[in-house]
């Protein structure tokens, strides 16, 4: 889809459809919406007076102009209450309005720059949010339909702005928004692919392709290299699968003068999780193709950063393998030795994410990262605690945790911190090894995180449990059924924020 900024007057722009907006509680349309209302002889005002248009969030009203306007149709999109307005409102409204028009066969459309009037949103921020909302809201994964009857796609979106300075600011925002949204869509694609396609080797191939396209440094470790490094935890998980595991490393060097400092992003890449010997119930197991969402988000975030080019160094590490109950699979009661030398008793083979991340974090430390953020669909316990609304955040460094949460606020990807009191560590003490891989049902998200944190060495570390946010079964705003792409934009914003500071 082409997203461009067009100079001109909203009342005269030639387009099949134009999106304007209205706050809930407004007594009359203002700004660009007011200009459109006047050109329509007060049609929007009359609909407001009749109570048909209220400006409630998610409300979409279609008005046919019958030649009174350059646009053939106008959509009045409700923004909700002005006090609740954020850039995320723009993402949601743009996504919903674009889908509303696509469903009516509209393939070219225009929009005003939402939020830059009384709401006070920066012009570039509006452009970025519009681009993100449009691309993410119109996303569809239809690769495997042999007869796709619904071929309609929006091919062009024009943001109308008559002021030349503001138009340039919008263009810069659109550039950033497109990069971030397309990276999130890339992660969605990877999560939505079936596990017979998105194997550990295929994840590695994608990383290698991206390294060539975007000048990222890449390294892929095979079983022989992992064995030499003593990655017994990762290899233990991989034993039950016929698919060979891969440890994928992507490095972005944005600060060549300070190569000793690098943010480490470490992702869980379980391309299918059967639970291993501790096998999962059959119901819903098909969604376990998405257990590599953390790894996908790391690869996609690295691609975004390579295009945005912030002055910061970032290293991405992805531990990719299947967790299967084959004849060689590890068993409950087995003990594995990690790259760090610590031993782990495997109490439950379905608690495999923390095992692969143990070795992945150790390798990130070996590479010299200064901070570590790991991302994993780690625990059902986090879904029980926080539902599908927000990602659980834990760690050993409050400053880093706060940076992550604030980056999530900027992107609309909600985060919530859970405690990591020392008392929780008692649950993962083993009688036969240094630690055991699960502390039971109580505080499962926290004990899982605390195990991973033991492999961050002395580095500031934060853990994102995206079990509840990486996949969704419903459409909401710019989030579409299937893989969500969370937290690609947050990871990119975290790195951008570090570069700015």
N, C-alpha and C positions, 0 to 999 in steps of 0.2 A: 504494500500500500504506500502510495506517495502522500506525504504530509508536507504541506507548504504553507507559507504565509503570503496572503494576497493583499495588496494595497487596494483600498477602496472603501466605499460606504456600504454598510450592511443592507441598506434599503435598495441598493442598485446591483449588488453582486449577482451575477447570473449563475444559478445553481439549481439542481433538482430539489434540494432541501437545505434549510438553514436551521441551526440549533441556537436558540436563545435561552435565557433562564429567568427564574423568578424566585425570590426568597419567600418562605412561608410567613404570612402576616403582613406582607407588603400591601399597601392600599392602592398603589398604582404602579405600573411598570416604569422603570427608570433606565438611564443609560442607553445602551444599544437596544435593549428590549423595548424601551420607550420609543426609540426611533422607528423600530419595526411596527409597533402598535399604531403610531401616527400614520405611517404609510398604509396601514390596513384599516384606516378610518375607525380606530379604537376597538378593533375586534377583540384583542386580548383583554382590554379593560372591561368590555362587556361580559366576556367569559368569567372574569374575576368577580364582577358584580353578581352574576348568576350563581356563583359558587362552584362552577365547573373547574376553574383553575384556582388552586389554593397554594401552590408552591411547595407542597409537601415533598420530602425527599423521596425520589423514585417515581414521582408523578410525571407522566409524559402526555402532552396534549398536542394533537396534530391539527394544524390549521391550513386549509388550502387557500392560496392567495388569489387565484383566478386572474392573474395578470397585474394585480395592483402592486406587485413587488418583483424584484429581479429573481427571487427564489420562488419556485413553483409551490413549495410547501414550507411551513415553519413548524418546528417542534418547540414547544415551551416546556423546558425541563425544570422540575422542582428541585431547588437546592436545599430545602429544609430550613431550619432556623438559622438566622445570621450568626447568632452567638456560637453555634456549633460548627461553623464553616472552617475547613482546613483545605490544604492542597489535596488531601485524599477525597474530599467532596468532589473536586474537579475530576479526579480519576474515575470515580464512580459514575458521575453524571455523564461524562463523555462516553464511557463504556456502554451504559444502558441506553443512551440516545442513539449511539451508532448501531447497536443490535436492534433497537426498535425500528430504525429505518431500513436496515438490511432485510429484516423480516417482511418489509413491504416492497422489496425489490429495488431499493435505492442503492446505487453503486458509487455515486459521486455526491459529496455533500460538503457543507461549509459550517463553520461554527464561529461564534464570538469568542473572545479570550475571557473565559469565566474567571470571576473573582478579582479582576484588576481594578474594579471600580470601588464601590463603597466597602467591599470586603477587605481591600488593602493588600491583596496578594501580589507579590512581585511579578512583573511581567514575564520574566524568564521562567519563574516557578510555574506560572500558569501554562506556558508553552510546554514545559517538561511534563506536567501532569496530564495535559491533553494528549500528548503523544503516548504516554504510558497507558492511559485509560483506553485510547482507541486500539492500540496494538494488542494489549492484553485482553480487552473486552471482546474483541472480534476474533480472538484465537479459536481455532478448531483443529482437532486431531482426527483426520479422516483418511489416513494412509491406507487403511485396509478394507475400504468399501469398494467392492468390484463394480457396483453400479451406483454412483453417488448422484442422486437426483437433485440435491440441493447444491447447485454450483454458484449461487450468487455470492459475490464477495465485494466489499467496499474497496475500490481501487484508488480513490482520491479523497483526501480531506484537506480543506483549505481553512486556515484560521484568518479571519478578516480583521485587518488593522489598518487604519488610515494614516497613523503617525509613523514616520520613517524610523525614528529612534526606537520606539516601542516594537516596531516590526523586527528590527535587528535583534532585540532582546528576546523576542518570541522565537526567532530562528535558532538562537543559541540554546534556548530551553528545549526546543524540539529536537535538536541534535543530541543532547544529553539523554532526553527521555527515550528517544528511539533506541539508542545503544543499550540502555538499561532494560527496556521492555523486550527487545529482541533477545537479549541474554536470558531473561526470565523465560521467554518462550522456548529458547533452546533447552533449558533445564526441563520445562514441561514436556517437550518432545521426548527427551531421554527417559523421563519417568513413565510416560505413556506407552513407550515401546514395549512389546511383549518380551519376556525374559529369554525366549529362544532367539531373539534378535539382539537385545541389549545385554550381551555377555560381558564378563570382565575384559576379554580381549577387545570387544567392540568399544567399550569405554576408553580403553587405552588408544585405540585407533582414532577415536574422535579427538582425544587430547593431542595426538600427534598431528592430525589435520589442522587443528586450531593453532598449534605452534607454528606451522608453516604459514598459515594465513595471517597471523597477527604477531609474528616475530617474538613468540614466547620461547623460553628455554624449556626443553622437555627431557625427561628421563623416565623410562619404564623398567621396573625391576621384575624379573621373572622368578620362578620358584628357586632356581639355582642361586640367584643373588640373595633372595630372602633367606635361604638356608644358610648361606655363608655369613649373613648378618645375625643369625640366631633368632629369626622372627617366628618362634614356635607357636605363638598365640594365633597369628594370622594364618599360618600354614595349618594349624590344627583345625580351624574352621573350614578351610578349603579341602580337607582330606576326603570328605564324603562326596565331592563333585567330580564329574569328568571334565568340567571346564577348568582350565588352569587359572590360578589367581594372578593378579597384577597389582603392583604398587606404582601408582602414577604420580609423577612430580611435574608441576608446571611452575616456572619462575618468571616473574616480571621485575625488571630492574628499572625503576623510575628515578632512583636517586643513586646515580653511579658514584657520587663522592662519599657515600656513607653506606657501603655494601654490607657493613657489619650489623646493620639494623634491618630486620625484615619481619613483617607481619606474617604469621603462619596460619593458613586456613586448612584444616584437616577434615576430610569428609568420609563418612561411612558409605561404602559402595557395595552393599550386599545386593547383587543383581537379581537374586531370588532367595527368599528366606522361607524354607519349609519348616524351620525349627530344628532341623537335624534329627537326631535320635529322639529328642524331646519334641516330637512332631506336633505342629499346630493343628487345631480343628480344621476340617475341610471348608466349612462355611467362611467365605471371605478371604480364603488363602490366595485367590487370584490377585488381590491387591498387593501381595508381597513382592510383585515385580517392581514395586516402587520403593523398596527398602534401600535403594541406592540414591535416594533423593538428596541426601547430604553430599555425596560425592558429585552428583550432577550439578548441585548449586556451586560447589567449589570451582569446577571446570568452567561453568558459565560466568561466574564472577571474574575469573581470571581473563576471560575473553573480553568482558566489558572494560576491565581496567586497562588492558592492552590498547583499547581504542580511546579511552578517556585520558590516558597518559598522565596520571597524577605523579607528583614528585615523592614517591614512596616505593619501597621494595616490598613485594608480596610473594610468598611461596605457598603454592597449593599442593597438598598431598592427599591422595585418594587411595584408600585400601579397598580393592575390588575383588570380590569372590562370591560364589554361591554358598549357601548353607544347606546342604542336602544330606539325607540319611543313607548314603551309599554304604557298601560293604566295608569301606575303609574309614568311615566316619568316626570322629572322636565320640567318646561315650561319657555319660555322667559319671563322675568319679575320677576321670583322667586328670592328670596334672601336666600343664604346659609351661615351658620356660620362655619368657619374653625376651626381646632384644635387649632390654635394660638389665636382664639377669634375674628379675623378680619372677617368682613362680605363682601360677594361678590354678586353683582347683576348679575344674569345670563341674559345677553342680547341676547346671541346666544348659544343654546345648543351644537352647533358644535364646540365651543371653549372650549372643555371639558378637553383637556390635561393639561392645566394650572390649572384647578380645582383639578384634582387628584394629581398633583405634589405639589400643595399648602400644602395639608395634608401630603404628603410623605416627603417633605422637613422638615416640622415641626417635624415629627417623627424622622427623621435623626438627627435633632438638639437635640431632647430629648435624643437620644442615645449617644450624646456627641462627634459627629464628629468634627474635627478641620477645614476641608475644604470640600466644596460640589461641585460636578460636576453633573449637571442633564443632561439627554440625552432623547430627545423626537422628534418624527416625529410631530412637533408642528404646523407648518404653511405652507400653500401653498404660502404665501408671501415670504418665504425664497427661495422657488423654483423659483419664479419669479425673485428674486434679484440675486441669485447665480446659478441658473440652477441645473444640476445634477452633476456638477464637484466637488463642495466642500461643506463642512458643515459650517453653520453659527455659529460663536462663540460670545457670549456676556457675560458680568459679571460685578462684582463690584471690582475685584482685578486684576490689570494688571499682577502682577507676576504669578498668577495662570493661567490667560489666556495665557500668553507667554509659560508657561510650557505645556499647552494643545496643542498649535499650534506647538511647537517644537517636541512634541511626535508624532503629525500627520506627520510632515516632515520625521521623522525617519521611520515611517511605510508606507509611501506613501498614507496615508489617508488625503487628503488636507483639510485645515481649513482656514476660513477667518473671521476676526473680523469685527463686525458691531458696530456702535456707540450706546451709551445709555445715551444721553444727558437728563438732567432733563426736558427739554421742552416736551419730549415725554410722560412724566408721566401725563400731563394734559389730554391726550386722554383717560385714563382709570379711570378718576374721575367719581364717580356716584353721583346722586342727592338723592339716597335713601339708599345707603350703603357706606362702606368705599371705595370700588373700584368696577368697573364693569369688566366683563370677556373679553371684547373686546373693542379695541379703534377704530374699523373701518378698512377700507382697507389701509389707509396711514400708512406706516412703521409697518405693521402688525407683522412681525417677531420680531421687537424691542419691541413693546408694550406688546406682549405676554411674551417675556422674562422678561420684567420689572415687570410684575405681579408676575411671579414665584419668582423673586429675593426678593420680599417683605417678603417671608417666610423663607429666609436663616438666619434670625436674624442678628447677627453681624459677621457671618462667611464669610471668603473668599469664593466666589461663582463664578462658570462659568457655562454657559448654552450652550449646543450643540443642534442646530436645525438640525436634520438629515432627514428632510422631503424630501430633494432632493437626498440624498445619500444612504438611507437605502434600496432602491428597484430600480432595473433597468430593462429595457425591451430589452437591447442589451448586447452582449458579447464583452468584451474589456479587453485584457490582462488576468489577473487572476480574473477579475470580471465576474461573470456568470449571466445570466438572472434570475430574481427573487430577493430574499433577498441577500444583499451584505455582511452582517456581519460587516458593518461599525457601530460603531468605536471600536470594541472589541480590536483589537491590539493596538490602540491608548490608550485606557484606561489602558491596561496592561503596556504599555511602560511608561505612566504617573506615575503609582505606582512604577515601577522599577526605574525610574529616581529619585523619591522621596527617595527611599531606598538608592540609590547610593550617594545622597547628604546629 
